[in-house]
Amino acid sequence: MKDRTAGPTRSRARGYTDYLDEAALPHIWCAGCGNGNVLKALLGAFASRGLDPRMTVVVTGIGCWGKADDYIRTNAIHGTHGRALAVATGVKAYRPELAVVALMGDGDFATIGGNHFIHAARRNIGVTAVVANNLNYGMTGGQYSGTTPAGSLTSTSPYGHAEEGFDLCALAEAAGAAYVARTTAYHYRQMETLIAEALGVDGFSLVEVLTPCPTYYGRLNREGSAPEMWRALKERARGGSFGCLVRRDRPSFAERYAGVQAAARAGTGTEVGPDAR
């Protein structure tokens, strides 16, 4: 675990730069990528919530967006591909008082880590997942992922993708997430607001951010220049399901597990096994 939490005192309000490791800049992302916007919105949401960096843990996996922890001044764990939610679940279960945020791309979150995603939502574990969805594996060469639309051209589907992509928000809702939202990297203010709302949820929350990948997905699918891809995102958000899509009250994992612990301490459970009476 990386600890870069030395920073502002509680005597003044925090801004997004209080969570930014400026010494690590410039970032590695390609020109036209939306990850820089997502990072600023995330740190802005941290600031609006007044999160204490020493009580905040950012967990990442592998991928373009998985590199975001390099630029964040909180506790950070950089895990293996597809396992960010598994690590985040362990952290939150052991230390429920911490703010735990998992940053993943669509390959990390919905493809390699898809089963962890379903179970995190089912458990309603208090982790905020911020997923940068660029419709392909950007860092490893532009392969198709679990969200790549049917018919799309990628480095592993040069004649067209034969599978339908997941609707991440619909899947999160069906699996039991307490909060589900979708936005785009173009809609900065909405993105920051939705992430801040998600951070305040006592349960599993997902913010899916659609973001362009001009280097691979856009180029292979002839979607034009980076500015043209950004304008297309703006137009797409006019007619789709965007904003907060699900917000519901249900017991969080921490709440239910505290009940289990209390029952264990009181000895009020039902004994099982060969010696049960």
C-alpha positions in Angstrom: 0.0 0.0 0.0 1.3 3.4 -0.9 0.8 6.2 1.6 1.2 9.7 0.1 -1.3 11.4 2.5 0.8 14.2 3.9 -1.1 17.3 3.0 -3.6 19.9 4.2 -4.7 20.2 7.8 -8.4 20.2 8.8 -8.3 23.9 9.5 -9.2 24.9 6.0 -11.4 23.6 3.2 -9.7 21.3 0.7 -9.5 21.7 -3.1 -8.9 19.1 -5.7 -5.1 19.9 -5.8 -4.9 18.8 -2.2 -5.4 15.2 -3.4 -3.2 15.6 -6.5 0.4 14.4 -6.5 1.7 17.1 -8.8 5.2 15.8 -8.6 4.0 12.8 -10.6 2.9 14.9 -13.6 2.7 14.9 -16.6 0.4 12.0 -16.9 0.9 9.1 -19.3 -2.5 9.2 -21.1 -2.8 9.7 -24.8 -3.9 13.0 -26.3 -7.7 13.0 -26.5 -8.2 10.5 -23.8 -10.8 11.5 -21.1 -9.0 10.0 -18.1 -7.5 13.4 -17.1 -11.0 14.8 -16.9 -12.2 11.9 -14.9 -9.3 12.2 -12.5 -10.0 15.9 -11.9 -13.7 15.2 -11.3 -12.8 12.4 -8.9 -10.4 14.7 -6.9 -13.0 17.5 -7.0 -15.6 15.0 -5.5 -13.1 14.1 -2.8 -12.7 17.8 -2.0 -16.5 18.5 -1.9 -16.9 15.6 0.5 -14.0 16.8 2.6 -12.4 13.4 2.6 -9.4 12.9 4.9 -6.6 11.5 2.7 -5.4 9.4 5.7 -8.9 7.8 5.9 -9.3 7.2 2.1 -8.0 4.2 0.1 -7.9 4.2 -3.7 -7.6 0.7 -5.2 -6.7 0.2 -8.8 -6.1 -2.7 -11.2 -4.3 -2.8 -14.5 -5.1 -0.6 -17.5 -5.0 3.1 -18.6 -7.4 4.2 -15.8 -5.7 1.9 -13.4 -2.7 4.2 -13.5 -4.7 7.0 -11.9 -3.4 6.1 -8.4 0.0 7.4 -9.5 -1.4 10.9 -9.3 -3.5 10.7 -6.2 -2.4 11.7 -2.7 -4.3 9.2 -0.5 -3.6 5.7 0.6 -3.4 3.5 -2.6 -3.2 -0.1 -3.5 -2.3 -1.1 -7.1 -3.6 -4.6 -7.6 -3.6 -7.2 -10.4 -5.8 -7.2 -13.5 -9.4 -7.6 -12.6 -8.9 -7.8 -8.9 -9.4 -4.2 -7.7 -12.9 -4.9 -6.3 -11.7 -8.0 -4.5 -9.0 -6.0 -2.8 -11.4 -3.1 -2.1 -13.9 -5.5 -0.6 -11.2 -6.8 1.8 -10.2 -3.3 2.8 -13.8 -2.2 3.5 -14.8 -5.4 5.3 -11.8 -5.1 7.7 -11.9 -1.3 8.1 -15.5 -0.1 7.4 -14.7 3.4 8.7 -12.5 4.0 5.6 -13.6 5.6 2.4 -12.8 3.0 -0.3 -12.8 3.8 -4.0 -12.0 1.4 -6.8 -10.8 2.8 -10.2 -11.2 0.5 -13.1 -11.6 0.4 -16.9 -14.2 -1.7 -18.7 -11.7 -4.5 -19.2 -10.6 -4.5 -15.5 -14.1 -4.1 -14.1 -16.5 -5.9 -16.4 -14.4 -8.5 -18.3 -11.6 -9.9 -16.2 -13.2 -8.7 -13.0 -16.8 -9.2 -13.9 -17.5 -11.8 -11.2 -16.1 -9.5 -8.5 -18.3 -6.7 -9.8 -21.5 -8.8 -9.5 -20.6 -10.0 -6.0 -19.6 -6.5 -4.7 -23.1 -5.2 -5.8 -24.8 -8.3 -4.3 -23.1 -7.8 -1.0 -23.8 -4.1 -1.1 -20.2 -3.5 0.2 -19.5 0.2 0.8 -17.1 0.7 -2.1 -17.4 3.4 -4.7 -16.5 2.1 -8.2 -15.6 4.7 -10.8 -15.3 3.0 -14.1 -13.8 4.7 -17.2 -15.5 2.8 -20.1 -13.7 3.4 -23.4 -15.1 0.2 -25.0 -11.8 -1.7 -25.3 -8.6 -2.6 -23.6 -6.7 0.6 -24.2 -3.4 -0.1 -22.5 -2.7 -3.6 -23.8 -3.4 -3.0 -27.5 -7.0 -2.3 -28.3 -8.6 -5.7 -27.8 -12.3 -6.1 -27.3 -13.8 -6.1 -23.8 -17.1 -6.9 -22.1 -18.6 -3.6 -23.2 -17.4 -3.4 -26.8 -20.5 -3.0 -29.0 -21.4 -5.8 -31.5 -19.9 -5.1 -34.9 -17.0 -3.0 -33.6 -13.5 -3.3 -35.0 -10.7 -4.0 -32.5 -7.3 -5.5 -32.6 -8.9 -8.9 -31.7 -12.0 -8.4 -33.9 -10.6 -7.0 -37.2 -13.7 -8.3 -39.1 -16.2 -7.2 -36.6 -17.1 -8.1 -33.0 -19.6 -10.9 -32.7 -20.8 -10.3 -29.1 -23.1 -7.8 -27.5 -21.6 -5.6 -24.8 -22.7 -5.5 -21.2 -24.9 -2.6 -20.0 -22.9 -2.0 -16.8 -25.6 0.1 -15.1 -28.4 -2.3 -15.8 -26.2 -5.2 -14.5 -25.3 -3.2 -11.4 -28.9 -2.5 -10.7 -29.9 -6.2 -11.2 -27.1 -7.3 -8.9 -28.2 -5.0 -6.1 -26.1 -1.9 -6.1 -27.4 0.9 -3.9 -26.4 3.7 -6.3 -25.9 3.6 -10.1 -25.0 6.5 -12.4 -23.8 7.1 -15.9 -22.1 10.1 -17.4 -19.4 11.0 -19.9 -15.9 12.5 -19.6 -17.3 15.5 -21.6 -19.9 16.4 -18.8 -17.4 17.4 -16.2 -19.7 19.1 -13.7 -22.2 16.2 -13.8 -19.4 13.7 -13.4 -18.0 15.4 -10.3 -21.5 15.7 -8.8 -22.4 12.0 -9.4 -19.1 10.8 -8.0 -19.6 13.0 -4.9 -23.1 11.5 -4.5 -21.7 8.0 -4.9 -19.1 8.6 -2.2 -21.9 9.4 0.3 -23.8 6.2 -0.2 -23.7 3.5 2.5 -23.4 0.6 0.1 -22.0 -0.3 -3.3 -22.0 2.5 -5.8 -21.1 2.6 -9.4 -20.4 5.7 -11.6 -19.8 4.6 -15.2 -18.0 7.3 -17.2 -18.0 6.9 -21.0 -14.7 8.2 -22.3 -13.0 8.3 -25.7 -10.1 6.2 -26.8 -8.8 7.9 -30.0 -5.7 5.8 -30.2 -7.3 2.4 -30.7 -11.1 2.3 -30.6 -11.7 5.6 -32.4 -9.1 5.0 -35.0 -10.1 1.4 -35.9 -13.8 2.4 -36.0 -13.2 5.5 -38.1 -14.9 7.8 -35.5 -12.8 10.7 -36.5 -10.4 13.0 -34.6 -10.3 13.3 -30.8 -12.5 16.5 -30.9 -15.0 14.7 -33.0 -15.2 11.8 -30.6 -15.7 14.3 -27.7 -18.6 15.9 -29.6 -20.1 12.5 -30.3 -20.1 11.8 -26.5 -21.9 15.1 -25.9 -24.6 14.2 -28.4 -24.9 10.6 -27.2 -25.8 11.9 -23.7 -28.7 13.8 -25.0 -30.8 10.8 -25.8 -29.6 8.0 -23.5 -29.9 6.9 -19.9 -27.5 9.3 -18.1 -27.3 10.8 -14.6 -28.4 9.0 -11.5 -30.2 5.9 -12.6 -30.6 4.0 -9.3 -30.7 5.2 -5.7 -32.2 2.9 -3.1 -31.9 2.1 0.6 -30.9 -1.4 1.5 -28.8 -2.7 4.3 -25.1 -2.5 3.5 -22.6 -5.3 4.1 -21.1 -3.4 7.0 -24.5 -3.1 8.7 -25.4 -6.7 8.3 -22.0 -8.0 9.2 -22.1 -5.9 12.4 -25.3 -7.8 13.3 -23.6 -11.1 12.7 -20.7 -10.1 14.9 -23.1 -9.0 17.7 -24.9 -12.3 17.5 -21.6 -14.2 17.6 -20.5 -12.3 20.7 -23.9 -12.9 22.4 -24.0 -16.5 21.4 -27.4 -16.2 20.0 -26.8 -18.0 16.7 -27.7 -21.6 15.8 -24.9 -24.0 16.3 -24.2 -26.5 13.5 -21.9 -29.4 13.2 -21.5 -32.9 14.7 -21.4 -31.5 18.3 -24.5 -29.3 18.0 -27.2 -30.0 20.6 
